[in-house]
């Protein structure tokens, strides 16, 4: 790190909890991330948003591995499950016991039915319908063509 970066970090500070940067309000009462980046007024660049997306997807994929282990899920269905955990978090997806059980025995129709029988499905709208269809059909949504 160069001296300028060190100086700015010294003056700006950050909000690191358990090794993770958290948003915080700066003295001007603006939402800030990292070392003084005012996201409220400045947002983030497309490139930074992509880096965050890639990191979040890696985390969601790790959560899927935690839940399902190495059972060899096809790419489309794996993507659907990653999207689910991305949307609701591991602590919620892991409560889909019947869906997880159906996947463990390779019954994707039952897994899709169990996903539909949830508050997530009724609250999430077209996203949930698309994900359930991916689980059932093992095909990418037509919107991605």
N, CA, C and O atoms as a GROMACS GRO file, in nm:
protein
  580
    1UNK      N    1   0.085  -0.117   0.000
    1UNK     CA    2   0.000   0.000   0.000
    1UNK      C    3   0.090   0.124   0.000
    1UNK      O    4   0.189   0.129   0.073
    2UNK      N    5   0.056   0.222  -0.082
    2UNK     CA    6   0.138   0.342  -0.088
    2UNK      C    7   0.099   0.442   0.023
    2UNK      O    8  -0.004   0.425   0.089
    3UNK      N    9   0.181   0.543   0.040
    3UNK     CA   10   0.161   0.640   0.148
    3UNK      C   11   0.028   0.715   0.135
    3UNK      O   12  -0.036   0.743   0.236
    4UNK      N   13  -0.012   0.748   0.012
    4UNK     CA   14  -0.140   0.817  -0.007
    4UNK      C   15  -0.256   0.730   0.042
    4UNK      O   16  -0.344   0.778   0.113
    5UNK      N   17  -0.256   0.602   0.003
    5UNK     CA   18  -0.360   0.511   0.050
    5UNK      C   19  -0.360   0.502   0.202
    5UNK      O   20  -0.466   0.504   0.265
    6UNK      N   21  -0.240   0.493   0.261
    6UNK     CA   22  -0.230   0.487   0.407
    6UNK      C   23  -0.285   0.613   0.473
    6UNK      O   24  -0.354   0.605   0.575
    7UNK      N   25  -0.256   0.728   0.414
    7UNK     CA   26  -0.303   0.855   0.468
    7UNK      C   27  -0.456   0.862   0.465
    7UNK      O   28  -0.520   0.900   0.563
    8UNK      N   29  -0.512   0.826   0.350
    8UNK     CA   30  -0.659   0.830   0.337
    8UNK      C   31  -0.723   0.731   0.434
    8UNK      O   32  -0.823   0.764   0.497
    9UNK      N   33  -0.667   0.612   0.445
    9UNK     CA   34  -0.722   0.515   0.540
    9UNK      C   35  -0.712   0.565   0.683
    9UNK      O   36  -0.803   0.544   0.762
   10UNK      N   37  -0.603   0.631   0.716
   10UNK     CA   38  -0.586   0.687   0.849
   10UNK      C   39  -0.695   0.789   0.879
   10UNK      O   40  -0.752   0.790   0.988
   11UNK      N   41  -0.726   0.874   0.781
   11UNK     CA   42  -0.824   0.980   0.802
   11UNK      C   43  -0.968   0.932   0.786
   11UNK      O   44  -1.056   0.977   0.860
   12UNK      N   45  -0.992   0.844   0.693
   12UNK     CA   46  -1.129   0.799   0.666
   12UNK      C   47  -1.174   0.688   0.760
   12UNK      O   48  -1.290   0.685   0.802
   13UNK      N   49  -1.082   0.598   0.794
   13UNK     CA   50  -1.122   0.484   0.875
   13UNK      C   51  -1.208   0.388   0.795
   13UNK      O   52  -1.220   0.400   0.673
   14UNK      N   53  -1.266   0.294   0.864
   14UNK     CA   54  -1.356   0.197   0.802
   14UNK      C   55  -1.434   0.131   0.914
   14UNK      O   56  -1.412   0.158   1.032
   15UNK      N   57  -1.524   0.045   0.877
   15UNK     CA   58  -1.604  -0.029   0.974
   15UNK      C   59  -1.586  -0.177   0.944
   15UNK      O   60  -1.665  -0.237   0.871
   16UNK      N   61  -1.481  -0.236   0.999
   16UNK     CA   62  -1.451  -0.377   0.976
   16UNK      C   63  -1.494  -0.457   1.098
   16UNK      O   64  -1.450  -0.432   1.210
   17UNK      N   65  -1.582  -0.555   1.073
   17UNK     CA   66  -1.630  -0.643   1.179
   17UNK      C   67  -1.601  -0.786   1.135
   17UNK      O   68  -1.647  -0.828   1.030
   18UNK      N   69  -1.526  -0.859   1.215
   18UNK     CA   70  -1.490  -0.997   1.182
   18UNK      C   71  -1.427  -1.008   1.044
   18UNK      O   72  -1.454  -1.103   0.970
   19UNK      N   73  -1.344  -0.913   1.010
   19UNK     CA   74  -1.272  -0.916   0.882
   19UNK      C   75  -1.354  -0.874   0.762
   19UNK      O   76  -1.307  -0.887   0.650
   20UNK      N   77  -1.475  -0.823   0.783
   20UNK     CA   78  -1.563  -0.784   0.674
   20UNK      C   79  -1.594  -0.634   0.686
   20UNK      O   80  -1.632  -0.586   0.793
   21UNK      N   81  -1.576  -0.562   0.575
   21UNK     CA   82  -1.612  -0.420   0.574
   21UNK      C   83  -1.764  -0.407   0.577
   21UNK      O   84  -1.833  -0.468   0.496
   22UNK      N   85  -1.814  -0.328   0.670
   22UNK     CA   86  -1.958  -0.302   0.682
   22UNK      C   87  -1.985  -0.158   0.645
   22UNK      O   88  -1.900  -0.071   0.662
   23UNK      N   89  -2.105  -0.132   0.593
   23UNK     CA   90  -2.144   0.007   0.565
   23UNK      C   91  -2.151   0.083   0.697
   23UNK      O   92  -2.177   0.026   0.803
   24UNK      N   93  -2.127   0.212   0.688
   24UNK     CA   94  -2.137   0.297   0.806
   24UNK      C   95  -2.176   0.437   0.762
   24UNK      O   96  -2.163   0.474   0.646
   25UNK      N   97  -2.222   0.514   0.856
   25UNK     CA   98  -2.253   0.655   0.831
   25UNK      C   99  -2.129   0.737   0.864
   25UNK      O  100  -2.075   0.727   0.974
   26UNK      N  101  -2.085   0.818   0.770
   26UNK     CA  102  -1.969   0.906   0.792
   26UNK      C  103  -2.014   1.027   0.874
   26UNK      O  104  -2.133   1.043   0.900
   27UNK      N  105  -1.920   1.112   0.916
   27UNK     CA  106  -1.959   1.230   0.993
   27UNK      C  107  -2.060   1.322   0.922
   27UNK      O  108  -2.132   1.396   0.988
   28UNK      N  109  -2.066   1.315   0.789
   28UNK     CA  110  -2.164   1.394   0.714
   28UNK      C  111  -2.297   1.321   0.701
   28UNK      O  112  -2.385   1.365   0.627
   29UNK      N  113  -2.312   1.209   0.773
   29UNK     CA  114  -2.435   1.128   0.775
   29UNK      C  115  -2.468   1.066   0.640
   29UNK      O  116  -2.584   1.055   0.602
   30UNK      N  117  -2.364   1.026   0.567
   30UNK     CA  118  -2.380   0.960   0.436
   30UNK      C  119  -2.340   0.813   0.450
   30UNK      O  120  -2.243   0.780   0.519
   31UNK      N  121  -2.415   0.724   0.383
   31UNK     CA  122  -2.377   0.583   0.384
   31UNK      C  123  -2.246   0.567   0.308
   31UNK      O  124  -2.229   0.617   0.197
   32UNK      N  125  -2.154   0.495   0.372
   32UNK     CA  126  -2.017   0.485   0.325
   32UNK      C  127  -1.972   0.340   0.334
   32UNK      O  128  -2.013   0.267   0.425
   33UNK      N  129  -1.886   0.298   0.240
   33UNK     CA  130  -1.828   0.163   0.246
   33UNK      C  131  -1.677   0.174   0.232
   33UNK      O  132  -1.623   0.276   0.191
   34UNK      N  133  -1.611   0.064   0.267
   34UNK     CA  134  -1.466   0.059   0.251
   34UNK      C  135  -1.398   0.163   0.336
   34UNK      O  136  -1.421   0.172   0.456
   35UNK      N  137  -1.316   0.241   0.273
   35UNK     CA  138  -1.241   0.348   0.340
   35UNK      C  139  -1.288   0.483   0.290
   35UNK      O  140  -1.216   0.553   0.219
   36UNK      N  141  -1.410   0.520   0.326
   36UNK     CA  142  -1.460   0.652   0.294
   36UNK      C  143  -1.529   0.667   0.160
   36UNK      O  144  -1.545   0.779   0.111
   37UNK      N  145  -1.572   0.558   0.098
   37UNK     CA  146  -1.642   0.571  -0.030
   37UNK      C  147  -1.790   0.597  -0.003
   37UNK      O  148  -1.862   0.511   0.046
   38UNK      N  149  -1.833   0.717  -0.036
   38UNK     CA  150  -1.970   0.762  -0.014
   38UNK      C  151  -2.060   0.699  -0.122
   38UNK      O  152  -2.068   0.751  -0.233
   39UNK      N  153  -2.127   0.589  -0.088
   39UNK     CA  154  -2.212   0.522  -0.186
   39UNK      C  155  -2.344   0.596  -0.204
   39UNK      O  156  -2.409   0.583  -0.308
   40UNK      N  157  -2.382   0.672  -0.105
   40UNK     CA  158  -2.509   0.744  -0.113
   40UNK      C  159  -2.506   0.846  -0.227
   40UNK      O  160  -2.602   0.858  -0.303
   41UNK      N  161  -2.396   0.919  -0.240
   41UNK     CA  162  -2.384   1.020  -0.345
   41UNK      C  163  -2.314   0.968  -0.470
   41UNK      O  164  -2.343   1.014  -0.580
   42UNK      N  165  -2.223   0.874  -0.454
   42UNK     CA  166  -2.137   0.833  -0.565
   42UNK      C  167  -2.167   0.694  -0.622
   42UNK      O  168  -2.121   0.662  -0.731
   43UNK      N  169  -2.244   0.613  -0.551
   43UNK     CA  170  -2.269   0.478  -0.598
   43UNK      C  171  -2.139   0.401  -0.612
   43UNK      O  172  -2.038   0.433  -0.549
   44UNK      N  173  -2.142   0.297  -0.696
   44UNK     CA  174  -2.022   0.219  -0.728
   44UNK      C  175  -2.019   0.198  -0.878
   44UNK      O  176  -2.122   0.205  -0.945
   45UNK      N  177  -1.902   0.171  -0.930
   45UNK     CA  178  -1.888   0.149  -1.074
   45UNK      C  179  -1.941   0.012  -1.114
   45UNK      O  180  -1.960  -0.076  -1.030
   46UNK      N  181  -1.966  -0.004  -1.242
   46UNK     CA  182  -2.008  -0.133  -1.296
   46UNK      C  183  -1.906  -0.240  -1.261
   46UNK      O  184  -1.943  -0.352  -1.224
   47UNK      N  185  -1.777  -0.208  -1.273
   47UNK     CA  186  -1.671  -0.306  -1.245
   47UNK      C  187  -1.674  -0.351  -1.100
   47UNK      O  188  -1.659  -0.470  -1.072
   48UNK      N  189  -1.694  -0.259  -1.007
   48UNK     CA  190  -1.701  -0.295  -0.865
   48UNK      C  191  -1.827  -0.378  -0.839
   48UNK      O  192  -1.823  -0.475  -0.764
   49UNK      N  193  -1.938  -0.340  -0.901
   49UNK     CA  194  -2.061  -0.418  -0.886
   49UNK      C  195  -2.041  -0.561  -0.936
   49UNK      O  196  -2.091  -0.655  -0.874
   50UNK      N  197  -1.969  -0.578  -1.046
   50UNK     CA  198  -1.941  -0.713  -1.099
   50UNK      C  199  -1.853  -0.792  -1.003
   50UNK      O  200  -1.876  -0.911  -0.982
   51UNK      N  201  -1.752  -0.726  -0.946
   51UNK     CA  202  -1.665  -0.794  -0.848
   51UNK      C  203  -1.745  -0.840  -0.727
   51UNK      O  204  -1.725  -0.951  -0.677
   52UNK      N  205  -1.836  -0.755  -0.680
   52UNK     CA  206  -1.920  -0.792  -0.566
   52UNK      C  207  -2.011  -0.909  -0.604
   52UNK      O  208  -2.026  -1.003  -0.526
   53UNK      N  209  -2.070  -0.903  -0.724
   53UNK     CA  210  -2.156  -1.012  -0.770
   53UNK      C  211  -2.079  -1.143  -0.776
   53UNK      O  212  -2.127  -1.246  -0.729
   54UNK      N  213  -1.959  -1.140  -0.832
   54UNK     CA  214  -1.878  -1.262  -0.841
   54UNK      C  215  -1.844  -1.317  -0.703
   54UNK      O  216  -1.849  -1.438  -0.682
   55UNK      N  217  -1.811  -1.229  -0.609
   55UNK     CA  218  -1.782  -1.275  -0.473
   55UNK      C  219  -1.906  -1.332  -0.406
   55UNK      O  220  -1.898  -1.434  -0.337
   56UNK      N  221  -2.020  -1.268  -0.425
   56UNK     CA  222  -2.145  -1.317  -0.367
   56UNK      C  223  -2.186  -1.450  -0.427
   56UNK      O  224  -2.236  -1.537  -0.356
   57UNK      N  225  -2.164  -1.469  -0.558
   57UNK     CA  226  -2.194  -1.598  -0.621
   57UNK      C  227  -2.104  -1.706  -0.565
   57UNK      O  228  -2.150  -1.817  -0.538
   58UNK      N  229  -1.974  -1.677  -0.548
   58UNK     CA  230  -1.884  -1.775  -0.487
   58UNK      C  231  -1.933  -1.816  -0.348
   58UNK      O  232  -1.931  -1.934  -0.313
   59UNK      N  233  -1.978  -1.719  -0.271
   59UNK     CA  234  -2.032  -1.749  -0.138
   59UNK      C  235  -2.156  -1.835  -0.146
   59UNK      O  236  -2.171  -1.929  -0.067
   60UNK      N  237  -2.246  -1.804  -0.239
   60UNK     CA  238  -2.368  -1.883  -0.256
   60UNK      C  239  -2.334  -2.025  -0.302
   60UNK      O  240  -2.398  -2.121  -0.258
   61UNK      N  241  -2.235  -2.039  -0.390
   61UNK     CA  242  -2.193  -2.173  -0.434
   61UNK      C  243  -2.135  -2.252  -0.318
   61UNK      O  244  -2.156  -2.374  -0.309
   62UNK      N  245  -2.062  -2.186  -0.229
   62UNK     CA  246  -2.010  -2.254  -0.110
   62UNK      C  247  -2.125  -2.300  -0.020
   62UNK      O  248  -2.119  -2.407   0.039
   63UNK      N  249  -2.230  -2.217  -0.011
   63UNK     CA  250  -2.347  -2.255   0.068
   63UNK      C  251  -2.416  -2.378   0.008
   63UNK      O  252  -2.459  -2.467   0.081
   64UNK      N  253  -2.426  -2.382  -0.125
   64UNK     CA  254  -2.488  -2.498  -0.191
   64UNK      C  255  -2.405  -2.622  -0.164
   64UNK      O  256  -2.460  -2.729  -0.138
   65UNK      N  257  -2.274  -2.611  -0.170
   65UNK     CA  258  -2.188  -2.725  -0.140
   65UNK      C  259  -2.207  -2.769   0.005
   65UNK      O  260  -2.208  -2.888   0.034
   66UNK      N  261  -2.221  -2.673   0.096
   66UNK     CA  262  -2.244  -2.704   0.237
   66UNK      C  263  -2.374  -2.784   0.254
   66UNK      O  264  -2.378  -2.880   0.330
   67UNK      N  265  -2.479  -2.743   0.183
   67UNK     CA  266  -2.610  -2.808   0.197
   67UNK      C  267  -2.615  -2.942   0.126
   67UNK      O  268  -2.666  -3.039   0.182
   68UNK      N  269  -2.561  -2.949   0.004
   68UNK     CA  270  -2.580  -3.068  -0.080
   68UNK      C  271  -2.455  -3.155  -0.094
   68UNK      O  272  -2.465  -3.268  -0.142
   69UNK      N  273  -2.340  -3.107  -0.054
   69UNK     CA  274  -2.218  -3.185  -0.070
   69UNK      C  275  -2.181  -3.200  -0.216
   69UNK      O  276  -2.205  -3.110  -0.297
   70UNK      N  277  -2.123  -3.314  -0.249
   70UNK     CA  278  -2.075  -3.341  -0.385
   70UNK      C  279  -2.168  -3.438  -0.458
   70UNK      O  280  -2.123  -3.544  -0.504
   71UNK      N  281  -2.296  -3.404  -0.470
   71UNK     CA  282  -2.389  -3.499  -0.532
   71UNK      C  283  -2.398  -3.485  -0.684
   71UNK      O  284  -2.473  -3.559  -0.748
   72UNK      N  285  -2.323  -3.393  -0.743
   72UNK     CA  286  -2.319  -3.384  -0.889
   72UNK      C  287  -2.446  -3.330  -0.951
   72UNK      O  288  -2.510  -3.398  -1.031
   73UNK      N  289  -2.484  -3.210  -0.916
   73UNK     CA  290  -2.604  -3.146  -0.970
   73UNK      C  291  -2.570  -3.083  -1.105
   73UNK      O  292  -2.468  -3.016  -1.120
   74UNK      N  293  -2.658  -3.105  -1.204
   74UNK     CA  294  -2.638  -3.050  -1.338
   74UNK      C  295  -2.627  -2.898  -1.332
   74UNK      O  296  -2.683  -2.836  -1.241
   75UNK      N  297  -2.557  -2.835  -1.427
   75UNK     CA  298  -2.533  -2.690  -1.423
   75UNK      C  299  -2.657  -2.603  -1.412
   75UNK      O  300  -2.657  -2.505  -1.338
   76UNK      N  301  -2.764  -2.636  -1.485
   76UNK     CA  302  -2.885  -2.552  -1.481
   76UNK      C  303  -2.950  -2.560  -1.343
   76UNK      O  304  -2.986  -2.458  -1.284
   77UNK      N  305  -2.965  -2.680  -1.293
   77UNK     CA  306  -3.026  -2.697  -1.161
   77UNK      C  307  -2.936  -2.640  -1.051
   77UNK      O  308  -2.985  -2.583  -0.954
   78UNK      N  309  -2.807  -2.656  -1.067
   78UNK     CA  310  -2.712  -2.597  -0.972
   78UNK      C  311  -2.730  -2.445  -0.971
   78UNK      O  312  -2.732  -2.384  -0.864
   79UNK      N  313  -2.741  -2.384  -1.088
   79UNK     CA  314  -2.761  -2.239  -1.098
   79UNK      C  315  -2.891  -2.198  -1.029
   79UNK      O  316  -2.897  -2.095  -0.961
   80UNK      N  317  -2.996  -2.278  -1.047
   80UNK     CA  318  -3.124  -2.246  -0.981
   80UNK      C  319  -3.108  -2.248  -0.830
   80UNK      O  320  -3.161  -2.160  -0.761
   81UNK      N  321  -3.038  -2.346  -0.777
   81UNK     CA  322  -3.017  -2.355  -0.633
   81UNK      C  323  -2.927  -2.242  -0.582
   81UNK      O  324  -2.951  -2.187  -0.475
   82UNK      N  325  -2.825  -2.207  -0.660
   82UNK     CA  326  -2.740  -2.094  -0.623
   82UNK      C  327  -2.823  -1.966  -0.620
   82UNK      O  328  -2.808  -1.885  -0.529
   83UNK      N  329  -2.910  -1.948  -0.717
   83UNK     CA  330  -2.997  -1.831  -0.719
   83UNK      C  331  -3.087  -1.828  -0.595
   83UNK      O  332  -3.108  -1.722  -0.536
   84UNK      N  333  -3.139  -1.944  -0.557
   84UNK     CA  334  -3.224  -1.950  -0.438
   84UNK      C  335  -3.148  -1.908  -0.312
   84UNK      O  336  -3.197  -1.826  -0.234
   85UNK      N  337  -3.028  -1.963  -0.293
   85UNK     CA  338  -2.953  -1.928  -0.173
   85UNK      C  339  -2.903  -1.784  -0.181
   85UNK      O  340  -2.892  -1.718  -0.078
   86UNK      N  341  -2.874  -1.735  -0.300
   86UNK     CA  342  -2.836  -1.595  -0.320
   86UNK      C  343  -2.950  -1.505  -0.274
   86UNK      O  344  -2.928  -1.403  -0.210
   87UNK      N  345  -3.073  -1.545  -0.307
   87UNK     CA  346  -3.192  -1.467  -0.276
   87UNK      C  347  -3.231  -1.473  -0.128
   87UNK      O  348  -3.264  -1.371  -0.069
   88UNK      N  349  -3.227  -1.592  -0.069
   88UNK     CA  350  -3.282  -1.606   0.066
   88UNK      C  351  -3.179  -1.636   0.173
   88UNK      O  352  -3.208  -1.625   0.292
   89UNK      N  353  -3.058  -1.675   0.133
   89UNK     CA  354  -2.955  -1.708   0.230
   89UNK      C  355  -2.958  -1.856   0.269
   89UNK      O  356  -3.061  -1.922   0.261
   90UNK      N  357  -2.842  -1.904   0.311
   90UNK     CA  358  -2.828  -2.045   0.347
   90UNK      C  359  -2.918  -2.082   0.464
   90UNK      O  360  -2.977  -2.191   0.465
   91UNK      N  361  -2.929  -1.994   0.563
   91UNK     CA  362  -3.007  -2.028   0.682
   91UNK      C  363  -3.154  -2.049   0.651
   91UNK      O  364  -3.222  -2.120   0.725
   92UNK      N  365  -3.204  -1.989   0.546
   92UNK     CA  366  -3.343  -2.012   0.505
   92UNK      C  367  -3.353  -2.133   0.413
   92UNK      O  368  -3.439  -2.218   0.432
   93UNK      N  369  -3.266  -2.142   0.312
   93UNK     CA  370  -3.273  -2.254   0.219
   93UNK      C  371  -3.257  -2.387   0.291
   93UNK      O  372  -3.320  -2.486   0.252
   94UNK      N  373  -3.175  -2.392   0.392
   94UNK     CA  374  -3.150  -2.519   0.461
   94UNK      C  375  -3.275  -2.571   0.532
   94UNK      O  376  -3.282  -2.688   0.569
   95UNK      N  377  -3.374  -2.483   0.550
   95UNK     CA  378  -3.501  -2.525   0.612
   95UNK      C  379  -3.596  -2.589   0.511
   95UNK      O  380  -3.703  -2.636   0.550
   96UNK      N  381  -3.559  -2.591   0.383
   96UNK     CA  382  -3.641  -2.657   0.281
   96UNK      C  383  -3.610  -2.808   0.283
   96UNK      O  384  -3.563  -2.864   0.184
   97UNK      N  385  -3.636  -2.871   0.395
   97UNK     CA  386  -3.597  -3.011   0.418
   97UNK      C  387  -3.653  -3.107   0.314
   97UNK      O  388  -3.581  -3.194   0.264
   98UNK      N  389  -3.781  -3.092   0.281
   98UNK     CA  390  -3.842  -3.185   0.184
   98UNK      C  391  -3.784  -3.166   0.044
   98UNK      O  392  -3.762  -3.263  -0.028
   99UNK      N  393  -3.758  -3.042   0.006
   99UNK     CA  394  -3.696  -3.017  -0.124
   99UNK      C  395  -3.555  -3.075  -0.128
   99UNK      O  396  -3.516  -3.139  -0.225
  100UNK      N  397  -3.480  -3.053  -0.022
  100UNK     CA  398  -3.343  -3.106  -0.013
  100UNK      C  399  -3.346  -3.258  -0.018
  100UNK      O  400  -3.262  -3.319  -0.085
  101UNK      N  401  -3.441  -3.320   0.052
  101UNK     CA  402  -3.455  -3.466   0.049
  101UNK      C  403  -3.488  -3.517  -0.089
  101UNK      O  404  -3.436  -3.621  -0.131
  102UNK      N  405  -3.574  -3.447  -0.160
  102UNK     CA  406  -3.610  -3.488  -0.297
  102UNK      C  407  -3.489  -3.479  -0.389
  102UNK      O  408  -3.469  -3.566  -0.474
  103UNK      N  409  -3.409  -3.375  -0.372
  103UNK     CA  410  -3.288  -3.361  -0.454
  103UNK      C  411  -3.190  -3.472  -0.424
  103UNK      O  412  -3.124  -3.523  -0.514
  104UNK      N  413  -3.180  -3.510  -0.297
  104UNK     CA  414  -3.087  -3.616  -0.257
  104UNK      C  415  -3.119  -3.748  -0.324
  104UNK      O  416  -3.029  -3.830  -0.346
  105UNK      N  417  -3.247  -3.771  -0.358
  105UNK     CA  418  -3.285  -3.895  -0.427
  105UNK      C  419  -3.312  -3.871  -0.576
  105UNK      O  420  -3.371  -3.956  -0.643
  106UNK      N  421  -3.268  -3.754  -0.626
  106UNK     CA  422  -3.276  -3.720  -0.768
  106UNK      C  423  -3.420  -3.712  -0.819
  106UNK      O  424  -3.447  -3.746  -0.935
  107UNK      N  425  -3.513  -3.667  -0.734
  107UNK     CA  426  -3.652  -3.649  -0.773
  107UNK      C  427  -3.677  -3.498  -0.791
  107UNK      O  428  -3.722  -3.430  -0.699
  108UNK      N  429  -3.647  -3.450  -0.910
  108UNK     CA  430  -3.651  -3.306  -0.935
  108UNK      C  431  -3.793  -3.253  -0.948
  108UNK      O  432  -3.817  -3.136  -0.919
  109UNK      N  433  -3.888  -3.337  -0.992
  109UNK     CA  434  -4.027  -3.292  -0.995
  109UNK      C  435  -4.077  -3.267  -0.854
  109UNK      O  436  -4.142  -3.166  -0.828
  110UNK      N  437  -4.048  -3.359  -0.762
  110UNK     CA  438  -4.088  -3.341  -0.624
  110UNK      C  439  -4.014  -3.221  -0.563
  110UNK      O  440  -4.073  -3.144  -0.488
  111UNK      N  441  -3.887  -3.205  -0.596
  111UNK     CA  442  -3.811  -3.090  -0.545
  111UNK      C  443  -3.877  -2.959  -0.589
  111UNK      O  444  -3.890  -2.866  -0.510
  112UNK      N  445  -3.918  -2.953  -0.716
  112UNK     CA  446  -3.986  -2.834  -0.767
  112UNK      C  447  -4.118  -2.812  -0.695
  112UNK      O  448  -4.151  -2.699  -0.658
  113UNK      N  449  -4.194  -2.920  -0.675
  113UNK     CA  450  -4.321  -2.909  -0.602
  113UNK      C  451  -4.299  -2.857  -0.460
  113UNK      O  452  -4.374  -2.772  -0.412
  114UNK      N  453  -4.197  -2.908  -0.393
  114UNK     CA  454  -4.167  -2.866  -0.256
  114UNK      C  455  -4.124  -2.720  -0.252
  114UNK      O  456  -4.159  -2.648  -0.158
  115UNK      N  457  -4.049  -2.675  -0.352
  115UNK     CA  458  -4.011  -2.534  -0.358
  115UNK      C  459  -4.136  -2.446  -0.375
  115UNK      O  460  -4.145  -2.338  -0.318
  116UNK      N  461  -4.231  -2.495  -0.454
  116UNK     CA  462  -4.355  -2.421  -0.475
  116UNK      C  463  -4.438  -2.412  -0.348
  116UNK      O  464  -4.513  -2.316  -0.328
  117UNK      N  465  -4.426  -2.512  -0.262
  117UNK     CA  466  -4.502  -2.518  -0.138
  117UNK      C  467  -4.428  -2.443  -0.027
  117UNK      O  468  -4.396  -2.499   0.077
  118UNK      N  469  -4.402  -2.315  -0.052
  118UNK     CA  470  -4.325  -2.236   0.044
  118UNK      C  471  -4.367  -2.090   0.039
  118UNK      O  472  -4.426  -2.044  -0.059
  119UNK      N  473  -4.338  -2.019   0.145
  119UNK     CA  474  -4.362  -1.875   0.149
  119UNK      C  475  -4.272  -1.804   0.047
  119UNK      O  476  -4.313  -1.706  -0.014
  120UNK      N  477  -4.149  -1.856   0.030
  120UNK     CA  478  -4.058  -1.799  -0.070
  120UNK      C  479  -4.126  -1.792  -0.206
  120UNK      O  480  -4.118  -1.690  -0.275
  121UNK      N  481  -4.193  -1.901  -0.246
  121UNK     CA  482  -4.256  -1.907  -0.378
  121UNK      C  483  -4.367  -1.803  -0.391
  121UNK      O  484  -4.377  -1.735  -0.493
  122UNK      N  485  -4.449  -1.791  -0.288
  122UNK     CA  486  -4.560  -1.696  -0.297
  122UNK      C  487  -4.514  -1.552  -0.288
  122UNK      O  488  -4.581  -1.462  -0.340
  123UNK      N  489  -4.401  -1.526  -0.222
  123UNK     CA  490  -4.353  -1.390  -0.205
  123UNK      C  491  -4.261  -1.342  -0.317
  123UNK      O  492  -4.241  -1.222  -0.333
  124UNK      N  493  -4.204  -1.434  -0.393
  124UNK     CA  494  -4.095  -1.397  -0.483
  124UNK      C  495  -4.139  -1.378  -0.628
  124UNK      O  496  -4.061  -1.328  -0.709
  125UNK      N  497  -4.258  -1.417  -0.662
  125UNK     CA  498  -4.312  -1.388  -0.795
  125UNK      C  499  -4.244  -1.461  -0.909
  125UNK      O  500  -4.217  -1.581  -0.901
  126UNK      N  501  -4.214  -1.386  -1.016
  126UNK     CA  502  -4.163  -1.448  -1.139
  126UNK      C  503  -4.027  -1.514  -1.119
  126UNK      O  504  -3.996  -1.613  -1.185
  127UNK      N  505  -3.947  -1.461  -1.028
  127UNK     CA  506  -3.817  -1.524  -1.001
  127UNK      C  507  -3.838  -1.667  -0.953
  127UNK      O  508  -3.773  -1.759  -1.003
  128UNK      N  509  -3.927  -1.686  -0.858
  128UNK     CA  510  -3.953  -1.820  -0.804
  128UNK      C  511  -4.010  -1.912  -0.911
  128UNK      O  512  -3.971  -2.029  -0.920
  129UNK      N  513  -4.101  -1.862  -0.993
  129UNK     CA  514  -4.159  -1.944  -1.100
  129UNK      C  515  -4.050  -1.990  -1.196
  129UNK      O  516  -4.048  -2.106  -1.239
  130UNK      N  517  -3.961  -1.900  -1.230
  130UNK     CA  518  -3.851  -1.931  -1.322
  130UNK      C  519  -3.759  -2.037  -1.259
  130UNK      O  520  -3.719  -2.132  -1.327
  131UNK      N  521  -3.725  -2.020  -1.132
  131UNK     CA  522  -3.636  -2.114  -1.064
  131UNK      C  523  -3.699  -2.251  -1.054
  131UNK      O  524  -3.633  -2.352  -1.078
  132UNK      N  525  -3.827  -2.257  -1.018
  132UNK     CA  526  -3.896  -2.385  -1.008
  132UNK      C  527  -3.896  -2.455  -1.144
  132UNK      O  528  -3.876  -2.576  -1.152
  133UNK      N  529  -3.919  -2.380  -1.251
  133UNK     CA  530  -3.918  -2.441  -1.384
  133UNK      C  531  -3.778  -2.492  -1.419
  133UNK      O  532  -3.766  -2.596  -1.484
  134UNK      N  533  -3.675  -2.422  -1.378
  134UNK     CA  534  -3.538  -2.469  -1.401
  134UNK      C  535  -3.512  -2.600  -1.325
  134UNK      O  536  -3.450  -2.691  -1.378
  135UNK      N  537  -3.560  -2.607  -1.201
  135UNK     CA  538  -3.543  -2.731  -1.124
  135UNK      C  539  -3.615  -2.846  -1.193
  135UNK      O  540  -3.562  -2.956  -1.203
  136UNK      N  541  -3.736  -2.820  -1.239
  136UNK     CA  542  -3.819  -2.925  -1.300
  136UNK      C  543  -3.765  -2.970  -1.437
  136UNK      O  544  -3.756  -3.089  -1.464
  137UNK      N  545  -3.729  -2.873  -1.521
  137UNK     CA  546  -3.698  -2.904  -1.661
  137UNK      C  547  -3.549  -2.922  -1.690
  137UNK      O  548  -3.512  -2.983  -1.790
  138UNK      N  549  -3.464  -2.870  -1.602
  138UNK     CA  550  -3.319  -2.869  -1.625
  138UNK      C  551  -3.285  -2.792  -1.754
  138UNK      O  552  -3.194  -2.830  -1.828
  139UNK      N  553  -3.361  -2.683  -1.778
  139UNK     CA  554  -3.336  -2.598  -1.894
  139UNK      C  555  -3.326  -2.452  -1.849
  139UNK      O  556  -3.394  -2.410  -1.756
  140UNK      N  557  -3.238  -2.377  -1.919
  140UNK     CA  558  -3.223  -2.236  -1.890
  140UNK      C  559  -3.350  -2.160  -1.930
  140UNK      O  560  -3.416  -2.202  -2.025
  141UNK      N  561  -3.385  -2.054  -1.862
  141UNK     CA  562  -3.501  -1.974  -1.902
  141UNK      C  563  -3.482  -1.914  -2.041
  141UNK      O  564  -3.370  -1.879  -2.079
  142UNK      N  565  -3.589  -1.904  -2.115
  142UNK     CA  566  -3.583  -1.849  -2.252
  142UNK      C  567  -3.533  -1.705  -2.252
  142UNK      O  568  -3.477  -1.659  -2.351
  143UNK      N  569  -3.553  -1.633  -2.142
  143UNK     CA  570  -3.509  -1.493  -2.135
  143UNK      C  571  -3.357  -1.480  -2.143
  143UNK      O  572  -3.306  -1.371  -2.170
  144UNK      N  573  -3.284  -1.589  -2.121
  144UNK     CA  574  -3.139  -1.584  -2.125
  144UNK      C  575  -3.082  -1.613  -2.262
  144UNK      O  576  -2.960  -1.607  -2.281
  145UNK      N  577  -3.167  -1.644  -2.359
  145UNK     CA  578  -3.118  -1.674  -2.494
  145UNK      C  579  -3.075  -1.549  -2.566
  145UNK      O  580  -3.031  -1.557  -2.681
   0.00000   0.00000   0.00000
